[in-house]
């Protein structure tokens, strides 16, 4: 008798088997996705290493020039003599101080005269900011530098300014004369983003949150304009990368965009970064430690179970009220500034470095005398920026100084 074996492989698979296999493979694929996301976050695969800005050396040179201005101002403020006594040495010092102030004023006026044909709208902004606020001279110097970074031949601009200074006569240049000259030239902002349709939307959102930003800055003891500088970069990046959402929601409602993938909230802060910020507040051995007065700022209510702190942190960063997003951002920046101050370097007046560090994170913060400007690359209306450069450009643009003025 011949026994015939029945080959089941030639049978059509049953529908139930197909559905079961499909379900298993689908869940396996989803699981693989979540695992990949977890390890990407865990091992910082998703972190942007960034690049060094091509103008990094120019920023460093400008910082040295600004530091000289600050040093001159400091020396002049310490040597004033009393009017009750005649001191020849003191009079000589006062004369020297007046000469320094004169040279600073001449350099300011000549700089404006040379750049007026190239950036009349920005020159008008500088004159208004200097006249209508108590803007310190170093801030004005940096406002001029921000304009020069967009000019085609900055070396020639510097030579023309130097020539103007060398041949300056008080009757030839004045703020009012420069204002009239600038007003007669078709006005176009040398920075692309203030003239973009996205900018009014962003200003509206920032204006709504002015009180929250100022409160966070006060608690962290930091210049609120630093917070806004990083906020502006993050928002412009989201506006330009999420065009459909911008057109449907952000623009009509005049609201700020919330990051919702690996980073969270209007400041795009990662959960792991937020946890590190909290830890640094407690760790007295950390170079980012701010002091005992800051230790409890981010404490959670005692009613929250320690197992649920992660959820509570997530809720803080994603809340419709952006206060905690600003507070974490403010403390993040404060920790960088403090680390560098402890190492002997003051970056409190360097938004290009503060912004770069905000973008790159704690592991990239290595205090040194020659820090580099950079971070992730961002394209705004056809102009390419590094994160740090764009943060600095906003800071010294003169925009919304009515809300967040310059500080000494």
C-alpha positions in Angstrom: 0.0 0.0 0.0 1.3 3.4 -1.0 0.9 6.1 1.6 0.5 9.6 0.1 1.7 12.4 2.3 -0.5 15.5 2.3 1.6 18.6 1.7 0.1 21.4 3.7 2.4 24.0 2.3 0.4 24.0 -0.9 -2.8 24.9 0.9 -4.0 28.5 1.0 -3.4 30.0 4.4 -6.6 30.6 6.4 -7.8 34.2 6.7 -7.5 34.0 10.5 -3.9 33.0 10.2 -3.1 35.8 7.9 -4.8 38.3 10.2 -2.9 36.9 13.2 0.4 37.2 11.4 -0.4 40.7 10.2 -1.2 41.8 13.8 1.9 40.2 15.2 4.2 41.9 12.6 2.4 45.2 13.0 2.9 45.3 16.8 6.5 44.2 16.2 7.1 47.1 13.9 5.5 49.6 16.3 7.5 48.1 19.1 10.7 48.5 17.1 9.8 52.1 16.4 9.3 52.9 20.1 12.5 51.1 21.0 14.5 53.0 18.4 13.0 56.3 19.7 13.9 55.3 23.3 17.5 54.5 22.4 17.8 57.6 20.2 17.0 59.7 23.2 18.9 57.6 25.7 22.1 57.7 23.8 21.6 61.2 22.3 21.4 60.0 18.7 18.8 62.6 18.0 20.9 65.4 19.5 22.1 68.0 16.9 25.9 68.4 17.2 25.7 71.6 15.2 28.5 73.3 13.4 30.7 76.3 13.9 29.4 79.5 12.4 31.6 81.0 9.6 31.5 84.3 11.5 32.6 82.9 14.8 36.0 84.6 14.7 34.3 87.9 13.8 32.1 87.6 16.9 35.2 87.0 19.1 36.9 90.0 17.6 33.8 92.2 18.2 33.6 90.9 21.8 37.2 92.1 22.4 36.2 95.5 21.0 33.1 95.7 23.2 35.1 94.6 26.2 37.5 97.5 25.5 34.5 99.9 25.5 33.3 98.5 28.8 36.8 98.8 30.3 36.9 102.5 29.2 33.5 103.2 30.7 34.5 101.5 33.9 37.7 103.5 34.2 36.0 106.8 33.5 33.4 106.1 36.2 36.0 105.6 38.9 38.2 108.7 38.4 35.8 111.5 38.8 37.1 114.2 41.2 35.2 116.2 43.8 34.1 119.7 42.9 35.1 120.9 46.3 38.8 120.7 45.7 41.2 121.5 42.9 43.3 118.5 41.9 45.5 119.0 38.8 45.9 115.2 38.5 42.2 114.7 38.8 41.5 117.4 36.2 43.9 115.6 33.8 42.0 112.4 34.4 38.7 114.1 33.7 40.0 115.5 30.5 41.2 112.0 29.5 37.7 110.7 30.3 36.1 113.3 28.2 38.4 112.4 25.3 37.5 108.7 25.6 33.8 109.6 25.6 34.3 111.8 22.5 36.1 109.0 20.7 33.3 106.6 21.5 30.7 109.1 20.2 32.7 109.8 17.0 33.1 106.1 16.3 29.3 105.7 16.8 28.4 108.5 14.5 30.9 107.5 11.8 29.7 103.9 12.0 26.1 105.0 11.4 27.2 107.3 8.6 29.0 104.6 6.7 26.3 101.9 7.1 23.3 104.2 6.5 23.2 103.7 2.7 23.3 99.9 3.2 20.8 99.6 6.1 18.8 102.8 6.6 15.9 101.2 8.4 18.3 99.6 10.9 20.1 102.9 11.4 16.8 104.6 12.3 16.2 101.7 14.7 19.5 102.2 16.4 19.0 106.0 16.7 15.6 105.5 18.2 16.7 102.8 20.6 19.7 104.9 21.8 17.5 108.0 22.2 14.3 106.6 23.7 15.9 104.1 26.1 18.8 104.0 28.5 20.6 101.6 26.1 24.2 101.2 27.2 26.9 102.0 24.6 28.2 98.5 24.3 24.7 97.3 23.2 24.7 100.0 20.5 28.2 98.8 19.4 26.8 95.3 19.1 23.8 96.5 17.2 26.1 98.0 14.6 28.1 94.8 14.5 25.0 92.8 13.8 24.3 94.9 10.7 27.9 94.6 9.5 27.6 90.8 9.5 25.2 91.2 6.5 27.3 93.6 4.5 29.2 92.2 1.5 32.6 93.9 2.3 32.9 94.3 6.0 36.7 95.0 5.8 36.0 98.0 3.5 33.3 99.2 5.9 35.7 99.2 8.7 38.3 101.1 6.7 35.7 103.7 5.8 34.7 104.1 9.4 38.3 104.5 10.4 38.8 107.1 7.7 35.7 109.0 8.9 37.0 108.9 12.5 40.4 110.2 11.5 38.9 113.2 9.6 35.9 113.8 11.8 34.7 117.4 12.5 31.9 118.0 14.9 29.9 120.0 12.4 29.8 117.3 9.7 27.9 114.5 11.4 25.0 114.4 13.8 22.3 112.0 14.8 19.6 114.3 13.4 21.4 114.6 10.1 21.8 110.8 9.9 18.1 110.4 10.7 17.1 112.7 7.8 19.5 110.9 5.5 18.2 107.4 6.4 14.6 108.6 6.1 15.2 109.6 2.5 16.4 106.1 1.5 13.9 103.3 0.6 13.6 101.3 3.9 14.4 97.6 3.9 15.5 95.8 7.0 18.9 94.2 6.5 17.6 91.3 8.7 15.1 89.2 6.8 13.0 87.9 9.7 11.5 91.2 11.0 10.0 91.9 7.6 8.6 88.4 7.3 4.8 87.7 7.8 5.8 85.3 10.6 7.3 88.1 12.8 4.0 89.9 13.8 2.6 86.5 14.8 5.7 85.8 17.0 5.6 89.3 18.5 1.9 88.8 19.4 2.7 85.6 21.2 5.7 87.0 23.0 3.6 90.0 24.1 1.0 87.8 25.6 3.7 86.0 27.6 5.7 89.1 28.6 4.7 88.8 32.3 5.6 85.1 32.4 8.9 85.6 30.8 9.8 88.5 33.1 8.8 86.5 36.2 10.9 83.5 35.1 13.9 85.8 34.5 13.5 87.5 37.8 13.5 84.2 39.7 16.5 82.9 37.7 18.2 86.3 38.1 18.9 86.5 34.3 18.4 89.1 31.6 15.0 88.3 30.1 16.2 89.2 26.7 18.4 86.1 26.8 15.3 84.0 27.2 13.5 85.7 24.4 16.5 85.4 22.1 16.4 81.6 22.4 12.6 81.6 22.2 12.7 83.6 19.0 15.1 81.2 17.3 13.0 78.1 18.4 9.8 79.7 17.3 11.1 80.8 13.9 12.5 77.3 13.4 9.1 75.8 14.2 7.2 78.3 12.1 9.3 77.6 9.0 9.5 73.8 9.5 5.8 73.3 10.3 4.3 75.4 7.5 0.9 73.7 7.5 0.4 74.1 11.2 1.6 77.7 11.0 -0.9 78.6 8.4 -3.8 76.7 10.1 -3.2 77.6 13.7 -0.2 79.7 14.7 -0.8 82.6 12.3 -4.6 83.0 12.6 -4.5 82.6 16.4 -1.3 84.7 16.8 0.1 82.1 19.2 3.5 80.5 19.8 4.3 77.0 18.5 4.9 74.0 20.8 7.5 71.4 20.0 5.9 68.0 20.4 8.5 65.3 19.5 11.8 64.9 21.2 11.6 68.5 22.7 8.7 70.1 24.4 6.9 73.4 24.7 7.6 76.8 23.3 11.3 76.7 24.3 11.8 73.1 22.9 13.3 71.7 26.1 14.0 67.9 26.2 12.7 66.0 29.2 16.1 64.7 30.0 17.5 68.2 29.9 14.8 69.4 32.3 15.7 66.6 34.7 19.3 67.6 34.5 18.4 71.2 35.3 16.6 70.0 38.4 19.5 67.9 39.4 22.0 70.8 39.0 19.9 72.9 41.4 20.5 70.3 44.2 24.0 69.1 43.3 26.5 71.3 45.2 29.4 69.6 43.5 28.1 70.5 40.0 29.8 73.3 38.1 26.3 74.3 37.1 25.2 74.7 40.8 23.6 78.1 41.4 23.6 78.3 45.1 21.4 77.4 48.1 18.8 80.1 47.2 18.0 78.3 44.0 17.8 74.7 45.3 14.0 74.5 45.8 12.8 76.5 42.8 11.7 73.5 40.8 10.6 71.3 43.8 7.5 69.2 43.3 4.6 69.2 45.8 5.0 66.6 48.5 1.7 65.1 47.5 3.2 63.8 44.2 4.6 60.3 44.3 8.2 60.1 43.3 7.2 57.5 40.6 5.0 60.2 39.0 7.6 63.0 38.8 8.3 62.2 35.2 4.7 62.7 34.3 4.5 65.9 36.3 7.7 67.2 34.6 6.1 66.4 31.2 2.9 68.3 32.2 5.0 71.3 33.2 6.8 71.5 29.9 3.6 71.0 27.8 1.1 73.1 29.7 -0.8 75.8 27.9 0.5 78.2 30.4 4.1 78.6 29.4 5.5 79.7 32.8 7.4 76.5 33.5 8.8 76.3 30.0 10.3 79.8 30.5 11.5 79.0 34.0 13.3 75.8 32.9 14.8 77.8 30.0 15.9 80.6 32.3 17.5 78.3 34.8 19.2 76.4 31.9 20.8 79.6 30.7 21.7 80.7 34.2 23.5 77.5 34.8 25.6 77.9 31.7 26.5 81.5 32.7 27.3 80.5 36.2 29.5 77.6 35.1 31.5 80.0 32.9 31.7 82.6 35.6 33.2 80.1 38.0 35.8 79.3 35.4 36.7 82.9 35.1 34.8 83.8 31.9 31.8 86.1 31.7 29.3 85.3 28.9 26.4 87.1 30.5 26.7 89.7 27.7 27.3 87.3 24.9 24.0 86.1 23.5 25.8 84.3 20.6 27.5 82.0 23.1 24.6 81.7 25.5 22.3 80.8 22.5 24.9 78.3 21.2 25.0 76.5 24.5 21.2 76.5 24.9 21.1 74.7 21.6 24.0 72.2 22.1 23.4 71.3 25.7 25.4 70.7 28.9 27.9 68.2 27.4 29.1 70.9 25.0 29.7 73.6 27.6 33.4 73.8 28.2 34.5 77.2 29.5 37.4 78.6 27.6 38.8 82.0 26.5 37.9 81.5 22.8 34.3 80.1 22.6 32.9 79.3 19.2 29.5 80.5 17.9 27.4 77.9 16.2 24.8 75.2 16.8 22.2 73.7 14.5 21.7 75.3 11.1 18.5 77.2 10.5 17.2 78.7 7.2 14.9 81.7 7.6 13.4 83.1 4.4 16.4 82.0 2.4 19.1 83.2 4.9 21.1 80.5 6.6 22.0 81.0 10.3 23.5 79.0 13.1 21.4 79.0 16.3 23.9 81.2 18.2 24.2 83.8 15.5 20.4 84.1 15.1 20.0 84.4 18.8 22.5 87.2 18.9 21.0 88.9 15.9 17.6 89.2 17.5 19.2 90.3 20.8 20.9 93.2 19.1 18.3 93.9 16.5 16.5 96.5 18.6 13.2 94.7 18.1 10.7 94.7 21.0 12.9 96.7 23.3 9.8 98.3 24.6 9.0 94.9 26.1 12.5 93.7 26.9 15.0 96.6 27.0 18.8 96.3 27.0 20.6 96.1 30.4 24.0 97.3 31.5 
